Amino acid sequence: MSKNSNNNATNRKAIVSESAGWILTGGRVVDRTGERIADVAIAPDGTIAAVGVDLDLKALGLTKAPVLDVTGCVVSPGFVDIHTHLREPGREEAETIESGSRAAALGGYTAVVAMPNTEPTIDSVAVVRQVLDAGLAAGLCDVRSSASITLGREGDALSPMAELAAAGVRIFTDDGCGVQNDRLMRRALEYASGLPESVVLAQHCEVEALSHGGHMHEGEWSSRLGIPGIPAEAEELMVFRDIELARLTGARVHFLHLSTARSVELVRAAKRDGLPITAEVTPHHLSLDETRLTTFDTVFKVNPPLRSLADIAALRAGVVDGTIDALATDHAPHPRRDKELTLDQAPPGMLGLETALGVALGVLDVSLTQLVRIMSIHPAQIAGIADRHGRDIEPGAPANLVVFDPNATWQVVPESLASKSRNTPYVGMTLRGKVRHTIYNGEFSVFDGEAQR
């Protein structure tokens, strides 16, 4: 980069960080109310000052605010990921809260919920505070902490849920493993339903007695390849169990990364019955199928595993008809050396934060309004942060926004991603849909495709 280029970048960052508000002009504003072409005025205090055409900047006190032309782009509430593995504390070699929040901002996210399978497990107020403090220091997005349902995620005793909820935790999960003990899961739901705070128990649905030793979807291809499989029933039996426990206790249950057609149908039926059930699906389960493992490439090893084309079709249909509430990345970074192990030894997991939008736009036949619902509005509601995220773009709302070009194409190059790890399954693929700007609390965390910190 030339000296002039460095100076230009420095000057641009100064303008971005020191400006007295901003005016976004010509964008297609998308939120729960629908779509419209409008300008968005952002006040210096980090809130939205006005939305409309021919805004009176003098009356708004924003005559000195820089104007950013976003014609051809969508302006929507910032995305919210309710399923992010930030690895800190304990496994900072794979990711840190800072690097993960940077990847999130570049993907258009203004908030993420950190999963508790860290070292130590997030099962105490002290570790929750450690995560929240690191998130505040990183500053690239709003980092919220989940906590485990059971101590150490060992499935034997409940975590101190009342203390954790009082510290701000709204999602409890043993993600990475499901709670195997039926009685303990019932107790957890009963306890959660009596808390003064509204919390949700999010389940990784996997009956370990059926999945143990498996490394891919059990079916024709696992038989052909001689790879031990994970049957769909390992997921579906726990989905059924927790639906019935939600019916019994009245507690809120959220299903993480559903992957099978029958799981979608079970959730659809539960919603018809009016049960307090929500569910998510990942971009990779919507776009990649079991045949990716014919090369034994461990980047395609994930839990739950990539399933069949029929399962993918059912998952997409579940998004379209509203059975699936949220798109969640399950962003799971791993060091290169771990993913270079043999298929039976390599850990499951893929990166997802920076590619989620492009994958979703490429495989889902939904309107932009519905896309914003599953990537922002519904996740914010599930996470209990709808007061600040996933809000309609209207005066007085926090300016937590994303500006993306739905038609821009780009190629995934692992070395260009912000994560400390490189285990993306989309290497060399061309995606459609690119984040141009991410605005967090009225400030640009990403400007013109570049993170500002």
N, C-alpha and C positions, 0 to 999 in steps of 0.2 A: 504494500500500500504506500502511496506517495505521501510526502509531507503535507501537501494540500488536502489529500483525502483524510488524513488524520485530523487536520484542523477542522475540516467540515464536519466530521463525526463529533468532535468535541463541541463545536458551536451548536450542532443540532441537539446534543444532549443538554446543553445549557438552556436552550430555548424550551425544550420539553419540560425540564425540571423547574424553571423559574417563571413560567408564563402565568399571567393573571387570568386563569380560566382558559377554556378552549371552545371553539365553535366547529362542530362537525357538519359539513354541508353536503347535500345531494345524496345522502345514503338512503338505503331502503331499510326503514326501521321495522323490526320484527319483534313482537312480544305476544302476550296472551290476547291482546286486543286485535291482532292481525298484522297486516302489512300496510305501510304507507311511505311515500317519499317525503322526508322531512329533515329539517336541520335540528341538531341537538346542541344546546348550549350548556356547557359545564362551568359551574361557578368555582371560584378559588377555594371554597370550603369543601370541595369534593362531592357536592351534590349536583343533581341536574337542575338547571335554572329554568329551562323552557324547551319545548319541543314544538316545531311547527314550521310554517313557510313564512318568509319575510319577517323574521324576528326583529323586534325593536331592541337592538343592542344597547342603545343609549338608556332606555328605560330599565334594562337589566343590569346596567353598570358594567357592561362587558365590551365597550368600544375598543379597548386595548388588547382584547383577547385574540390570539392568533387564530386564523381560519384554516382548517384542514379539509381539503376537498376529498370526500370519500365516495364520489359518484361511481356507480357500478358495484359498490360493496354493500354488504348487509351490516347493519348496526343492531346488535341484540344484547340482552343481558349476558354478562360473562358466564362462561360454562362453569359447571360445578361437578367435580369428580368425587363420588362417594366411596371410591375403592382404589386408593393409591398406596403403594408400598414405598415409603421413603427411606427405609432401612435404618435410620438413625433413631435411637442409639444402638450401637453395637456392630453394625455392618456397613460402616461408612465407606468401605472400599467400593461397594456396589453403588451407593447413592448417599447423598446427604440431604437434609431438609433444604439447604440452599440450592443445590444442583437440581433436586427434584422440583422445587418451586419455580426455578427458572424454566425447566422443561414444560411445566404446567402453564406458565404465562405464555410461552411461545406457542402452546397449543390452544390458547384462547381461554384458559381457565383463570377465574378470579378467586376460586376457593377449591380446596381439596380436603378430603378426610383421610388422615394417615391411619393405616392398619396397624394392629397391635403386635404382630409377630416379629418383634424386635428383640434385642438382647441387652438388657432385660425386657421381658414382656411388659407392655403397657397395661399393668393391672394395679397400679397405685397412683395416688394423687401426685406423688413426687415425680414420677416419670411423665405423667400427663403434663405437668407444669414445665418439665424440661423440653418437651416437644413444642408446647405453645410458645415458650420463650424463644426457642430457636426459630420458630416460624415468624415471630415478630421481628427478630433480628434480620432474617432473610429478606422480608419485605416485598417479595415479588408477587405473592398472592396470599390469601387468607388460609392459613394452615390450621385446621381443626384436628383434634385427636379423638379417635375412637378408643375403646378399652376392651379388654377381653371379658368374655362371659365368665370364664373360670380362671382361677389362679394359675399362672404360668401356662395357660392354654392346655392344661393337662387333663381337664375333664373330670376332676375329682371334687372340687369345692368351688363355690361361687366367689367371684371377686367382690370387693366392697362396693357394690353398685350404687348405693345411696351416696357415699362419699364422692365417688367418681362423677355421678350425675350432678352433684352440687358444685363440682369443679368445672362443669361445662360439657362433660361427655354426653352425647345424645345418641350415639350408635355403639352398641356392644356386640362384639363378635369374636369368635375364636378362629377367624379366617385362616385358612391353611389346613384346617381340620374341622370337621363338624362335631358338635357335642353328641357323643355316642350314647350316653346314659339317658334313657327316656325320662326317668323320674327327676333327674337333675335338671333337664331342660324344662320340664313342667314347673319345677320350683323357680327357675330363673324367670320364666314368663309371669308367674304369679307375683313374684317379688317386683318385677319391672312394672307391672300394671298398678301397683300400689304406691309408686314413687310420686312425689309432688311434681317432678319434672316429667315432661313427655319424652320418653325414650323409645327406641326401637331395637329389637334384637335381630341381628343380621346373621343368617345361617349359611355357612359353606356346607352344602348338602352332599354328604358322602358317607355311606355306610362302609366303614373300613374293613369289615369282615368280607365284603364283596369286592372291594377295590384293591386290597392288599396285594402287592407284587405286580400290579398292572402299570403299563407305561403309555398306552394309547387306547383309543376307543375299541371295545370288544366287538368284533364283527368280521366281515369277509377279509378285510385288509390285515387285521391282526393275525388271522389264521394264515394268510398267504405269507406274511413276513416272519412268522414265528415269534412275534412279540406278545408277551402276556397282556391281556386286555383289561379294561375297566368297563364293566357293563353299564348300560344306561340305568338299569335298576338300582345301582348303587346311589345314584342321585335321586331318582324318583321316589324311592321308599322313604327317604328323609323329608323330601318335599311333602309327601302325603302325611307323614307323622306330624310335622310342624303345622300344617294346615289344621289338622284335628286338634292339636294343642292350642292353637290360636282360637279355634272355635270354643274350646273348653274354658280358656282363661280370659278371653277378650283382649289379650295383649297384642301389640303390634309386632308383626313379623315381616322382615324383609329378606328375600331370597337373593343371595349373591350369584353372579355369573351363571345363570341357568344355561344349559347346553343341549337339552333333549326335547323332542317334540312332545312327549308325554308330560314332562314337567310344565311346559307351556299350557297344556290342556288342564292339568290339575289346578294351576293358578287361575286360569280362566273360569273354571267352575267355582273356585273359592270366591272369586270376585262377584260372580252371579249371586252367591249366597250372602253377599254383603260383609264378608269377613275383612278385618283390618290387615290385608295382605298387600305388599308391594314386591316388585321383582325387577331385576336388572339383567342386561345382557352386555357382553363385551364386543368391541369391534372385531376381534379375531374370531369369535364364535359365529359372527355374521358373515365372515368373508373367507375363512380358510377351512378346508375339510381334512378328514383323516388321511387322504392320500399324500399330503405334504410330508408324511413321515416315511414314505417309501424310500427316501434317500438316507434315512437314519440321521437326519440333521436335527440336532438337539434343540435348535432354536424354535422348532415347532412342537416341542414337548411342553405341555401346559396342563394345569389341573383346575377344573375338569378338562379332559382331553378334547382335542378337535374331533368333532363328530361327523356324521354322514351328511350327504347333500340333502336328504329328506329332513334331517334335524335343522339344518341351516334354513331351509324354506319355511319350516314351522316357526323358528325364532323370528325371521323377518315378518311373517304374518302376524305374530304376536305383538311386534312393535307397531305395525300398521293399524291393528284394531284396538290398540290401547291396553292389551293384556300386560305387556311389558312396559313398566313405567319409566325406566331410566337406562341410558347408555352409560356404562361405567368402564373405565379402562383396565382395571386390575393391573396397572402399571407395575411390573415386577422385574426390576433390574438385577442382573447377576454379573459378577466378574467374568472376564473372558475364560480364565482357566477353569472355572466351574462348568461353563457351558461346553468346554472342549473335552469333558469327560465322556465316557461311553453312555449310550442312551439309558441304560439301566441305572447309571450312577448320577447323571446330570440332574440338577434341580429343575423343576418345572417353572415356567414363567417367561413373559415377553414384555418388552417396552410398549407403551401405548399412548402416553400423553400428547406427544407432538403429532401423531398420525391419526388420532381418533376422528377428527373432523373430515379429513380427506377420505378415510375409509367409509365413514357413514354416508357421505354424499355420493360415493361411488356405488354402494350396494343397497341403499334403502330408497324405496319409492314412496317418499313422504314429502309433504310441503315443508317449506322453511319454518312455518309456525310450529308444526309438529316436531321438527328437528330441534328447535329451541326448547320445546317442552321437555324432550327426553334428555337433552344435554345441559339444561340450566334450571328450568322452572321446577320440574318434578324432583330432581336430585336435591335442590335446595330445600324443598319441603320435607323430604325424607330425612335430611340431615338436621333439620330444625334450625336452619339459618336463612329462612325465607324473608326475614326482616331486612337483610342486607344484600342478599343475592337472589337471582331469578326474579327480580321485581320488574313490574312494568316500567317502561321508559317514560317517566312522567316527572313533572316538577316536584322537587323535594326528595326524590328517591336517591339513594347513594349511587354515585357514578361508577358502578362496577359493570363494565361493558366490554364487548369484543367487537371488532370490526374485521370482517373477513370477506374475501373475494370468492364467491362460490364457483367461479369458472376458471380460476387460475390453476394451472397444473404445475407440479413439481415432482422431482425424483428423490426418493429416499436414499440418502447417503449416511450410513451410520456415523461416520466421523464428524458430520456436521450437526448431529443431535446434541442437545445440552446435557443429557444424562451422562453420568460417569461410566455407565455400561453401554454395550453396543448390541444387545440381543434383541434387535428388531426383526420381525418376520417379513418385513416389507422391503428388504434390501433391493435396490434397483428398480422397484416398482414405481410407476407414475401415478400419483394421486391427484384428485381434483378437489380444490378447495384449500385456500391458504389464508392463514391469519395475517392480517396487516398490522393491526394495533390491538393491544390489550390495555384497558384502563382500569386500574384498581384504586378505589377511594379517590377518584378524580385525577390520578396521576398515571402517566404512561409507564407501565412495566415493560411493554413492548411497543416500539415505534418503528414503523416501516419494516417490520419483520425482524428487528433486532432487539434483544433484551437490553434494558437500560442499566442493568447492574450485573 
